[in-house]
Amino acid sequence: MSYFGNGDIYIIVTTALVTEEMLNNMRVSFSVQGDKFSNSLRKNNDETKSLFVLKEPINTAFSGYRWYNHEDIQVELQKAEWVPSV
């Protein structure tokens, strides 16, 4: 079984470093637009980190970031409170 068993790849990015290319890659991965997309992007409470959920292929904009599977991201998200971005 693959490390990414459900096909979703989670990546945490420092919010200040988020690029339009990253946002577009997430939109393409899930074919979400407008408000639905804004509601699917999550940030931690102090908004210093953003959580991306992607499907392969992953854009090179995410090179150098740690990729999490569903189980591992649950553990990581418990370390800090995460809220839907508005």
N, C-alpha and C positions, 0 to 999 in steps of 0.2 A: 504494500500500500504506500502511496506517495505521502510525503510530508504534508503536502497541501491536499489532503483527502477530499475536501468539499470543493476544491477548485478556486477558492478565494485566497488571496494573498493580502495580508495586512501589513502596512508600512507606516511607521510613525515618523513624521517630518517636523522639524522646527518650523513653526508657523512663519517666521520671518524669512525663511528660505523657500517657501512654497512658490512655485512658478506656474505660469499659465499652462505650460506644457504638462506639468503634473496634473493640474485640474482637468485639462482636456483628455488626458489618458484615462482618468477615472470616469469621466462622462462617457467615453467610448466603450469602456469595459462594461458598463451597465446600461448604456443607452438611456441615461437620465438627463433631463433638461430642466432648466428654470428652477422653480421652488423645490421640486422633488430632489434635485441635485443638492441644493443648499441644505436641505433637511437631512441628507444622507452623510454629509461631511461632518465629522465630529472633531471637537477641540476639547482640551482639558480645561479645567475651571479657570485657570489664569491665562488661557488662550496662547500659551507659549508653544504648544505642540498640536499638530493636526494629524488625524488618523485617516489614511487612505485605504480603501478596500478595492482591490483590482483583480482582474483575471489576466491570464497570460495571453499574449506576450506582454511583458512589462517593459515600458519605455526606459531608455537609458537615463532619463532624468532621475530615476530612482537608484542609480548605481551608487554603491557605498552605504546604502541604508540597510538596516537589518529587516529581513522579511520574516513575518510570523504566520503560523497556521492558526486555525480557529481556537484550538486549545491553549496555545501559548499566548495569544493576544488576550484571552480572558484573564490570565494570571497578570499580565502586564497592566491591563486596565484597572485591576483592583488596587494597584499601587497608588492611583490618583483618581479623582473623580473626573469623568468625561461626560460632556453634555452635547446635545445636538447643536450645531452652529445655526444661527439665524441670519 
